[in-house]
Amino acid sequence: MNAEEYRPELTPEEIEEIQSLREQGLSYRNIAKKTGRSLSIVYKYAHDVKPSFLEEKDVLDFVEP
């Protein structure tokens, strides 16, 4: 990849948009399509964000004792 093809990392506004979309429950793939960024970039910035409809107690319900 030469310097002209290099696309810089995301701006703070773009990161906030990606995290907001993830919090709303969009999949990584749909966020990538909507923002025009690669799936790996979307995952890099959104993997720590839980969708708002998933509460800790709901997640624990899926774990078998």
N, CA, C and O atoms as a Tinker XYZ file with bonds, in Angstrom:
   260  protein
     1  N      0.849000   -1.171000    0.000000    73     2
     2  CA     0.000000    0.000000    0.000000    64     1     3
     3  C      0.896000    1.236000    0.000000    63     2     4     5
     4  O      1.754000    1.379000    0.871000    81     3
     5  N      0.705000    2.115000   -0.957000    73     3     6
     6  CA     1.509000    3.333000   -0.959000    64     5     7
     7  C      0.798000    4.444000   -0.182000    63     6     8     9
     8  O     -0.348000    4.278000    0.234000    81     7
     9  N      1.469000    5.555000    0.006000    73     7    10
    10  CA     0.969000    6.627000    0.867000    64     9    11
    11  C     -0.352000    7.208000    0.368000    63    10    12    13
    12  O     -1.179000    7.620000    1.180000    81    11
    13  N     -0.569000    7.250000   -0.938000    73    11    14
    14  CA    -1.807000    7.819000   -1.466000    64    13    15
    15  C     -3.024000    6.963000   -1.123000    63    14    16    17
    16  O     -4.136000    7.479000   -1.006000    81    15
    17  N     -2.814000    5.663000   -0.962000    73    15    18
    18  CA    -3.920000    4.753000   -0.677000    64    17    19
    19  C     -4.236000    4.661000    0.810000    63    18    20    21
    20  O     -5.282000    4.135000    1.189000    81    19
    21  N     -3.345000    5.166000    1.651000    73    19    22
    22  CA    -3.535000    5.055000    3.096000    64    21    23
    23  C     -4.701000    5.921000    3.541000    63    22    24    25
    24  O     -4.768000    7.108000    3.221000    81    23
    25  N     -5.608000    5.321000    4.274000    73    23    26
    26  CA    -6.739000    6.063000    4.816000    64    25    27
    27  C     -6.515000    6.208000    6.317000    63    26    28    29
    28  O     -6.407000    5.202000    7.019000    81    27
    29  N     -6.446000    7.422000    6.817000    73    27    30
    30  CA    -6.141000    7.604000    8.238000    64    29    31
    31  C     -7.210000    7.004000    9.141000    63    30    32    33
    32  O     -8.332000    6.728000    8.715000    81    31
    33  N     -6.835000    6.812000   10.392000    73    31    34
    34  CA    -7.781000    6.285000   11.377000    64    33    35
    35  C     -8.984000    7.215000   11.483000    63    34    36    37
    36  O     -8.995000    8.299000   10.901000    81    35
    37  N     -9.970000    6.791000   12.213000    73    35    38
    38  CA   -11.216000    7.537000   12.321000    64    37    39
    39  C    -11.075000    8.802000   13.154000    63    38    40    41
    40  O    -10.236000    8.891000   14.051000    81    39
    41  N    -11.913000    9.772000   12.833000    73    39    42
    42  CA   -11.985000   10.984000   13.648000    64    41    43
    43  C    -12.807000   10.670000   14.895000    63    42    44    45
    44  O    -13.536000    9.678000   14.914000    81    43
    45  N    -12.703000   11.484000   15.919000    73    43    46
    46  CA   -13.526000   11.249000   17.116000    64    45    47
    47  C    -15.025000   11.215000   16.806000    63    46    48    49
    48  O    -15.773000   10.465000   17.433000    81    47
    49  N    -15.459000   12.023000   15.845000    73    47    50
    50  CA   -16.878000   12.034000   15.467000    64    49    51
    51  C    -17.288000   10.708000   14.827000    63    50    52    53
    52  O    -18.377000   10.198000   15.090000    81    51
    53  N    -16.417000   10.157000   13.990000    73    51    54
    54  CA   -16.710000    8.874000   13.346000    64    53    55
    55  C    -16.733000    7.740000   14.371000    63    54    56    57
    56  O    -17.568000    6.839000   14.289000    81    55
    57  N    -15.824000    7.788000   15.323000    73    55    58
    58  CA   -15.801000    6.770000   16.380000    64    57    59
    59  C    -17.088000    6.836000   17.184000    63    58    60    61
    60  O    -17.688000    5.807000   17.496000    81    59
    61  N    -17.507000    8.046000   17.516000    73    59    62
    62  CA   -18.746000    8.228000   18.277000    64    61    63
    63  C    -19.948000    7.704000   17.496000    63    62    64    65
    64  O    -20.839000    7.083000   18.076000    81    63
    65  N    -19.981000    7.949000   16.190000    73    63    66
    66  CA   -21.080000    7.466000   15.357000    64    65    67
    67  C    -21.123000    5.935000   15.349000    63    66    68    69
    68  O    -22.189000    5.340000   15.503000    81    67
    69  N    -19.968000    5.308000   15.171000    73    67    70
    70  CA   -19.896000    3.844000   15.144000    64    69    71
    71  C    -20.345000    3.263000   16.480000    63    70    72    73
    72  O    -21.114000    2.302000   16.514000    81    71
    73  N    -19.872000    3.835000   17.568000    73    71    74
    74  CA   -20.243000    3.332000   18.892000    64    73    75
    75  C    -21.726000    3.551000   19.169000    63    74    76    77
    76  O    -22.372000    2.709000   19.793000    81    75
    77  N    -22.259000    4.661000   18.716000    73    75    78
    78  CA   -23.681000    4.935000   18.893000    64    77    79
    79  C    -24.534000    3.934000   18.113000    63    78    80    81
    80  O    -25.539000    3.438000   18.624000    81    79
    81  N    -24.136000    3.643000   16.891000    73    79    82
    82  CA   -24.878000    2.669000   16.084000    64    81    83
    83  C    -24.836000    1.287000   16.726000    63    82    84    85
    84  O    -25.833000    0.565000   16.721000    81    83
    85  N    -23.684000    0.923000   17.278000    73    83    86
    86  CA   -23.566000   -0.382000   17.945000    64    85    87
    87  C    -24.449000   -0.425000   19.184000    63    86    88    89
    88  O    -25.101000   -1.432000   19.458000    81    87
    89  N    -24.465000    0.677000   19.930000    73    87    90
    90  CA   -25.293000    0.747000   21.128000    64    89    91
    91  C    -26.776000    0.615000   20.778000    63    90    92    93
    92  O    -27.563000    0.099000   21.572000    81    91
    93  N    -27.147000    1.078000   19.599000    73    91    94
    94  CA   -28.530000    0.974000   19.142000    64    93    95
    95  C    -28.885000   -0.439000   18.698000    63    94    96    97
    96  O    -30.050000   -0.739000   18.437000    81    95
    97  N    -27.878000   -1.306000   18.612000    73    95    98
    98  CA   -28.138000   -2.699000   18.290000    64    97    99
    99  C    -27.783000   -3.123000   16.881000    63    98   100   101
   100  O    -28.035000   -4.270000   16.512000    81    99
   101  N    -27.204000   -2.236000   16.076000    73    99   102
   102  CA   -26.811000   -2.627000   14.726000    64   101   103
   103  C    -25.657000   -3.614000   14.775000    63   102   104   105
   104  O    -24.807000   -3.549000   15.663000    81   103
   105  N    -25.634000   -4.517000   13.824000    73   103   106
   106  CA   -24.536000   -5.480000   13.740000    64   105   107
   107  C    -23.297000   -4.777000   13.197000    63   106   108   109
   108  O    -23.388000   -3.711000   12.587000    81   107
   109  N    -22.141000   -5.389000   13.428000    73   107   110
   110  CA   -20.899000   -4.824000   12.909000    64   109   111
   111  C    -20.975000   -4.687000   11.390000    63   110   112   113
   112  O    -20.529000   -3.687000   10.828000    81   111
   113  N    -21.530000   -5.677000   10.744000    73   111   114
   114  CA   -21.629000   -5.665000    9.282000    64   113   115
   115  C    -22.505000   -4.507000    8.796000    63   114   116   117
   116  O    -22.147000   -3.813000    7.844000    81   115
   117  N    -23.651000   -4.299000    9.451000    73   115   118
   118  CA   -24.532000   -3.207000    9.046000    64   117   119
   119  C    -23.909000   -1.841000    9.322000    63   118   120   121
   120  O    -24.107000   -0.897000    8.558000    81   119
   121  N    -23.160000   -1.740000   10.410000    73   119   122
   122  CA   -22.458000   -0.487000   10.702000    64   121   123
   123  C    -21.416000   -0.221000    9.621000    63   122   124   125
   124  O    -21.277000    0.910000    9.156000    81   123
   125  N    -20.687000   -1.254000    9.223000    73   123   126
   126  CA   -19.674000   -1.101000    8.176000    64   125   127
   127  C    -20.312000   -0.629000    6.872000    63   126   128   129
   128  O    -19.776000    0.255000    6.204000    81   127
   129  N    -21.442000   -1.209000    6.510000    73   127   130
   130  CA   -22.133000   -0.797000    5.286000    64   129   131
   131  C    -22.603000    0.650000    5.390000    63   130   132   133
   132  O    -22.452000    1.425000    4.446000    81   131
   133  N    -23.172000    1.011000    6.536000    73   131   134
   134  CA   -23.724000    2.349000    6.727000    64   133   135
   135  C    -22.639000    3.428000    6.737000    63   134   136   137
   136  O    -22.842000    4.519000    6.205000    81   135
   137  N    -21.495000    3.126000    7.337000    73   135   138
   138  CA   -20.433000    4.128000    7.473000    64   137   139
   139  C    -19.405000    4.082000    6.350000    63   138   140   141
   140  O    -18.626000    5.021000    6.183000    81   139
   141  N    -19.396000    2.996000    5.577000    73   139   142
   142  CA   -18.421000    2.873000    4.500000    64   141   143
   143  C    -17.037000    2.470000    4.976000    63   142   144   145
   144  O    -16.064000    2.598000    4.234000    81   143
   145  N    -16.941000    1.991000    6.190000    73   143   146
   146  CA   -15.661000    1.538000    6.749000    64   145   147
   147  C    -15.606000    0.023000    6.717000    63   146   148   149
   148  O    -16.633000   -0.643000    6.587000    81   147
   149  N    -14.412000   -0.514000    6.836000    73   147   150
   150  CA   -14.262000   -1.968000    6.807000    64   149   151
   151  C    -14.798000   -2.577000    8.096000    63   150   152   153
   152  O    -14.894000   -1.915000    9.129000    81   151
   153  N    -15.137000   -3.834000    8.006000    73   151   154
   154  CA   -15.640000   -4.561000    9.165000    64   153   155
   155  C    -14.605000   -4.593000   10.281000    63   154   156   157
   156  O    -14.958000   -4.486000   11.455000    81   155
   157  N    -13.344000   -4.740000    9.931000    73   155   158
   158  CA   -12.302000   -4.797000   10.966000    64   157   159
   159  C    -12.155000   -3.463000   11.700000    63   158   160   161
   160  O    -11.927000   -3.448000   12.910000    81   159
   161  N    -12.282000   -2.352000   10.988000    73   159   162
   162  CA   -12.216000   -1.034000   11.635000    64   161   163
   163  C    -13.419000   -0.841000   12.546000    63   162   164   165
   164  O    -13.279000   -0.361000   13.671000    81   163
   165  N    -14.603000   -1.213000   12.064000    73   163   166
   166  CA   -15.811000   -1.086000   12.887000    64   165   167
   167  C    -15.661000   -1.912000   14.155000    63   166   168   169
   168  O    -15.959000   -1.429000   15.248000    81   167
   169  N    -15.204000   -3.146000   14.021000    73   167   170
   170  CA   -15.031000   -4.001000   15.197000    64   169   171
   171  C    -14.004000   -3.399000   16.159000    63   170   172   173
   172  O    -14.199000   -3.420000   17.374000    81   171
   173  N    -12.926000   -2.871000   15.619000    73   171   174
   174  CA   -11.861000   -2.300000   16.450000    64   173   175
   175  C    -12.400000   -1.213000   17.375000    63   174   176   177
   176  O    -11.987000   -1.125000   18.531000    81   175
   177  N    -13.313000   -0.391000   16.879000    73   175   178
   178  CA   -13.806000    0.737000   17.661000    64   177   179
   179  C    -15.120000    0.466000   18.383000    63   178   180   181
   180  O    -15.517000    1.256000   19.240000    81   179
   181  N    -15.801000   -0.623000   18.063000    73   179   182
   182  CA   -17.117000   -0.855000   18.666000    64   181   183
   183  C    -17.205000   -2.118000   19.503000    63   182   184   185
   184  O    -18.253000   -2.366000   20.100000    81   183
   185  N    -16.158000   -2.931000   19.578000    73   183   186
   186  CA   -16.291000   -4.219000   20.261000    64   185   187
   187  C    -16.503000   -4.095000   21.765000    63   186   188   189
   188  O    -16.990000   -5.040000   22.386000    81   187
   189  N    -16.155000   -2.964000   22.370000    73   187   190
   190  CA   -16.375000   -2.788000   23.805000    64   189   191
   191  C    -17.769000   -2.258000   24.126000    63   190   192   193
   192  O    -18.154000   -2.202000   25.293000    81   191
   193  N    -18.522000   -1.872000   23.109000    73   191   194
   194  CA   -19.840000   -1.273000   23.316000    64   193   195
   195  C    -20.903000   -2.357000   23.280000    63   194   196   197
   196  O    -20.992000   -3.121000   22.319000    81   195
   197  N    -21.710000   -2.419000   24.331000    73   195   198
   198  CA   -22.814000   -3.378000   24.363000    64   197   199
   199  C    -24.068000   -2.713000   23.813000    63   198   200   201
   200  O    -24.329000   -1.549000   24.117000    81   199
   201  N    -24.840000   -3.422000   23.017000    73   199   202
   202  CA   -26.127000   -2.881000   22.595000    64   201   203
   203  C    -26.973000   -2.555000   23.822000    63   202   204   205
   204  O    -26.970000   -3.305000   24.798000    81   203
   205  N    -27.692000   -1.448000   23.774000    73   203   206
   206  CA   -28.422000   -0.971000   24.944000    64   205   207
   207  C    -29.507000   -1.937000   25.406000    63   206   208   209
   208  O    -29.892000   -1.908000   26.575000    81   207
   209  N    -30.007000   -2.788000   24.520000    73   207   210
   210  CA   -31.057000   -3.714000   24.933000    64   209   211
   211  C    -30.510000   -4.905000   25.709000    63   210   212   213
   212  O    -31.281000   -5.682000   26.272000    81   211
   213  N    -29.199000   -5.055000   25.744000    73   211   214
   214  CA   -28.592000   -6.136000   26.522000    64   213   215
   215  C    -28.144000   -5.601000   27.870000    63   214   216   217
   216  O    -27.180000   -4.839000   27.952000    81   215
   217  N    -28.822000   -5.985000   28.899000    73   215   218
   218  CA   -28.416000   -5.610000   30.248000    64   217   219
   219  C    -27.634000   -6.777000   30.816000    63   218   220   221
   220  O    -27.751000   -7.902000   30.329000    81   219
   221  N    -26.854000   -6.525000   31.822000    73   219   222
   222  CA   -26.017000   -7.580000   32.398000    64   221   223
   223  C    -26.860000   -8.759000   32.864000    63   222   224   225
   224  O    -26.471000   -9.910000   32.663000    81   223
   225  N    -28.003000   -8.493000   33.479000    73   223   226
   226  CA   -28.836000   -9.591000   33.967000    64   225   227
   227  C    -29.370000  -10.438000   32.810000    63   226   228   229
   228  O    -29.519000  -11.653000   32.943000    81   227
   229  N    -29.660000   -9.791000   31.669000    73   227   230
   230  CA   -30.139000  -10.532000   30.509000    64   229   231
   231  C    -29.051000  -11.454000   29.963000    63   230   232   233
   232  O    -29.331000  -12.588000   29.575000    81   231
   233  N    -27.835000  -10.973000   29.934000    73   231   234
   234  CA   -26.720000  -11.769000   29.431000    64   233   235
   235  C    -26.482000  -12.962000   30.349000    63   234   236   237
   236  O    -26.215000  -14.067000   29.878000    81   235
   237  N    -26.576000  -12.743000   31.642000    73   235   238
   238  CA   -26.349000  -13.822000   32.594000    64   237   239
   239  C    -27.417000  -14.904000   32.502000    63   238   240   241
   240  O    -27.158000  -16.056000   32.848000    81   239
   241  N    -28.609000  -14.552000   32.042000    73   239   242
   242  CA   -29.678000  -15.538000   31.879000    64   241   243
   243  C    -29.317000  -16.593000   30.839000    63   242   244   245
   244  O    -29.834000  -17.709000   30.887000    81   243
   245  N    -28.434000  -16.251000   29.897000    73   243   246
   246  CA   -28.058000  -17.185000   28.847000    64   245   247
   247  C    -26.973000  -18.164000   29.281000    63   246   248   249
   248  O    -26.720000  -19.156000   28.597000    81   247
   249  N    -26.341000  -17.892000   30.396000    73   247   250
   250  CA   -25.264000  -18.744000   30.885000    64   249   251
   251  C    -25.865000  -19.879000   31.699000    63   250   252   253
   252  O    -26.628000  -19.651000   32.638000    81   251
   253  N    -25.515000  -21.087000   31.333000    73   251   254
   254  CA   -26.031000  -22.232000   32.080000    64   253   255
   255  C    -25.249000  -22.395000   33.374000    63   254   256   257
   256  O    -24.038000  -22.175000   33.395000    81   255
   257  N    -25.921000  -22.776000   34.450000    73   255   258
   258  CA   -25.228000  -22.937000   35.740000    64   257   259
   259  C    -24.244000  -24.094000   35.730000    63   258   260
   260  O    -23.587000  -24.355000   36.738000    81   259
